[in-house]
């Protein structure tokens, strides 16, 4: 799954969970049945899981181009220099 696919998956998950939560609450309230509300809520969560968790092909529309191992070895990532640390001194008050 590429980065844009991850963003799409997250967005789909949020939309589907909110839609199913609203539908479950509305149905449960109108029918007066906690069981109906729970079934719709759990069914929506399972459907959302089946849509967003597997690596479906529409999540891979923008593949990443990785460096070849030989090219990565020739151009290593520069090492970061540690910044000078500031030491805190304890101030003593003179009375």
Backbone bond lengths (Angstrom), bond angles and torsions (degrees), N, CA, C in turn:
res aa  C-N    CA-C-N  psi(-1)  N-CA   C-N-CA  omega(-1)  CA-C   N-CA-C  phi
1 X - - - 1.454 - - 1.528 107.58 -
2 X 1.328 116.02 128.25 1.457 119.48 179.89 1.530 110.82 -84.43
3 X 1.313 116.15 177.38 1.467 120.18 -175.13 1.523 112.30 -65.30
4 X 1.328 117.20 -40.68 1.465 119.43 178.23 1.523 110.36 -70.24
5 X 1.325 117.33 -31.01 1.458 121.19 174.69 1.521 111.63 -66.07
6 X 1.323 117.00 -37.51 1.466 120.69 176.20 1.524 110.65 -64.23
7 X 1.329 115.62 -40.90 1.467 119.78 178.76 1.526 110.11 -64.71
8 X 1.336 117.07 -42.97 1.461 121.42 178.47 1.524 110.88 -63.50
9 X 1.321 117.22 -42.67 1.457 121.76 179.04 1.527 111.08 -61.56
10 X 1.318 116.90 -44.10 1.470 121.45 178.62 1.529 111.01 -63.49
11 X 1.321 115.90 -43.05 1.465 120.54 -179.95 1.532 110.95 -64.83
12 X 1.333 116.47 -44.67 1.471 120.60 177.39 1.524 111.30 -60.73
13 X 1.328 116.30 -42.29 1.459 120.22 -179.66 1.525 111.06 -60.58
14 X 1.321 116.62 -46.10 1.460 120.04 -178.88 1.522 111.47 -63.72
15 X 1.331 117.10 -44.30 1.466 120.66 -179.32 1.520 110.79 -64.44
16 X 1.335 116.91 -47.87 1.465 119.85 -177.32 1.527 111.88 -63.61
17 X 1.318 117.53 -41.98 1.464 119.49 -179.82 1.528 111.84 -64.85
18 X 1.322 117.08 -39.67 1.468 119.72 178.46 1.522 110.69 -67.69
19 X 1.337 117.32 -43.30 1.469 120.73 179.70 1.526 110.56 -61.90
20 X 1.321 117.48 -45.78 1.465 120.00 179.76 1.528 111.95 -68.37
21 X 1.315 117.84 -33.37 1.468 119.98 177.35 1.524 110.62 -66.20
22 X 1.329 116.59 -42.92 1.469 120.03 177.88 1.520 110.67 -65.39
23 X 1.348 116.11 -43.98 1.469 119.83 179.16 1.526 110.95 -63.49
24 X 1.320 117.32 -41.23 1.465 120.73 -179.59 1.521 110.81 -65.76
25 X 1.324 116.95 -44.75 1.463 119.71 -180.00 1.527 111.06 -63.86
26 X 1.331 116.39 -44.84 1.467 120.38 -179.18 1.519 110.98 -62.61
27 X 1.321 116.82 -46.25 1.466 120.37 179.43 1.523 110.95 -64.04
28 X 1.308 117.10 -45.01 1.460 120.53 179.02 1.513 112.45 -62.49
29 X 1.320 116.90 -39.01 1.466 121.03 179.86 1.531 111.06 -69.61
30 X 1.342 116.39 -43.18 1.469 120.06 -176.92 1.526 111.85 -70.34
31 X 1.323 117.42 -36.81 1.465 120.14 -179.78 1.525 111.87 -90.36
32 X 1.310 116.79 -14.80 1.462 120.34 -177.86 1.511 112.17 69.32
33 X 1.332 115.73 26.92 1.458 120.16 -175.99 1.526 110.24 -119.71
34 X 1.311 114.98 116.99 1.458 120.41 175.54 1.525 110.25 -68.19
35 X 1.324 116.19 -32.95 1.464 120.81 -179.74 1.526 111.01 -63.44
36 X 1.337 117.80 -44.50 1.468 120.72 178.12 1.527 110.76 -61.77
37 X 1.325 115.56 -42.94 1.457 119.98 179.51 1.529 110.61 -61.18
38 X 1.315 116.32 -44.36 1.456 121.10 -179.00 1.530 111.50 -66.30
39 X 1.336 117.32 -41.73 1.466 120.68 179.52 1.526 111.62 -63.23
40 X 1.326 117.32 -43.26 1.464 120.20 179.30 1.524 110.43 -67.28
41 X 1.307 116.90 -39.78 1.460 121.00 179.83 1.533 111.43 -64.39
42 X 1.315 116.86 -47.72 1.470 120.75 179.82 1.525 110.51 -67.82
43 X 1.334 116.99 -41.19 1.467 120.36 177.23 1.518 111.65 -61.17
44 X 1.327 116.80 -40.40 1.462 120.66 177.39 1.514 112.18 -65.66
45 X 1.320 116.81 -39.12 1.466 120.19 178.44 1.529 110.93 -65.91
46 X 1.335 116.53 -40.51 1.472 120.21 178.79 1.526 110.33 -67.02
47 X 1.335 117.34 -43.66 1.463 120.65 178.41 1.529 110.64 -62.73
48 X 1.315 117.09 -41.32 1.465 121.38 177.17 1.522 110.42 -62.46
49 X 1.316 117.04 -40.99 1.461 121.99 177.64 1.529 110.74 -61.45
50 X 1.329 116.79 -43.73 1.463 120.66 -178.82 1.527 112.34 -69.12
51 X 1.320 117.42 -27.26 1.463 120.35 -179.67 1.525 111.56 -83.97
52 X 1.316 117.61 -40.69 1.467 119.78 -169.91 1.526 115.84 -97.42
53 X 1.321 119.16 -23.13 1.470 119.35 -175.26 1.528 113.74 -82.37
54 X 1.342 120.63 -47.34 1.466 118.01 -179.71 1.532 111.70 -64.66
55 X 1.308 115.58 153.91 1.462 121.41 -179.50 1.531 109.32 -84.85
56 X 1.329 116.10 76.02 1.458 120.97 179.79 1.525 109.77 -69.58
57 X 1.337 116.11 158.92 1.468 120.16 -175.87 1.526 112.82 -65.33
58 X 1.331 119.03 -28.42 1.465 119.04 -179.59 1.530 112.23 -74.00
59 X 1.323 118.00 -7.88 1.462 121.13 172.87 1.532 111.33 -87.81
60 X 1.330 117.66 -5.17 1.471 122.27 -176.69 1.521 112.07 -116.70
61 X 1.302 117.88 38.53 1.461 120.70 -178.14 1.522 112.81 -79.41
62 X 1.306 118.18 -19.83 1.468 122.50 -177.15 1.529 108.93 -126.61
63 X 1.334 117.61 75.72 1.469 119.52 -176.17 1.531 111.72 -67.06
64 X 1.314 114.60 151.17 1.457 121.16 178.55 1.520 109.59 -85.39
65 X 1.319 116.38 141.35 1.459 121.05 176.12 1.523 108.23 -98.96
66 X 1.318 115.55 105.25 1.452 120.98 -178.67 1.520 109.30 -84.17
67 X 1.319 116.66 152.78 1.452 120.98 174.71 1.523 109.62 -71.82
68 X 1.311 115.28 145.12 1.458 119.16 173.44 1.524 107.74 -67.03
69 X 1.323 117.16 152.53 1.466 119.54 -175.97 1.523 111.36 -61.98
70 X 1.323 117.59 -35.27 1.456 120.73 179.55 1.532 110.68 -66.72
71 X 1.320 117.11 -41.72 1.462 121.02 179.59 1.524 110.97 -67.98
72 X 1.309 117.02 -36.51 1.461 120.68 178.93 1.525 110.95 -66.97
73 X 1.323 117.36 -35.27 1.463 120.49 178.51 1.523 111.17 -70.73
74 X 1.331 117.30 -33.38 1.461 120.55 179.97 1.525 111.66 -74.18
75 X 1.312 117.64 -29.63 1.465 122.38 -179.20 1.520 109.76 -119.69
76 X 1.328 117.23 72.74 1.468 118.24 -177.67 1.526 110.92 -67.80
77 X 1.289 114.02 155.64 1.460 120.64 178.02 1.526 108.31 -70.16
78 X 1.337 117.75 133.30 1.473 118.60 -179.71 1.523 111.02 -66.38
79 X 1.321 114.32 143.70 1.462 119.29 179.58 1.523 109.09 -81.07
80 X 1.299 115.61 140.57 1.454 120.85 178.86 1.520 109.93 -80.42
81 X 1.317 115.29 138.55 1.456 120.53 176.68 1.518 108.13 -86.31
82 X 1.312 117.50 131.25 1.470 118.42 178.93 1.527 110.08 -66.76
83 X 1.303 115.39 139.22 1.465 119.55 178.52 1.527 108.79 -75.92
84 X 1.321 116.44 148.79 1.473 118.19 179.96 1.524 109.46 -64.43
85 X 1.305 114.39 131.44 1.466 118.30 -178.15 1.519 109.52 -83.56
86 X 1.295 113.98 142.65 1.464 119.59 177.48 1.517 107.73 -95.43
87 X 1.283 114.88 128.27 1.454 118.81 178.87 1.522 107.93 -93.50
88 X 1.298 112.63 132.84 1.448 118.23 178.71 1.523 108.65 -89.24
89 X 1.287 114.51 128.88 1.462 118.61 178.21 1.511 108.81 -102.80
90 X 1.285 113.91 146.52 1.450 119.81 -179.60 1.521 108.34 -82.57
91 X 1.319 114.52 123.33 1.460 118.39 179.64 1.520 109.10 -84.00
92 X 1.301 114.32 135.57 1.463 118.92 176.76 1.515 107.97 -107.10
93 X 1.266 114.67 135.93 1.466 118.55 179.68 1.525 108.93 -93.92
94 X 1.297 115.51 135.68 1.467 119.19 178.44 1.517 108.46 -99.86
95 X 1.293 115.13 126.70 1.468 120.66 -178.58 1.488 110.97 -113.20
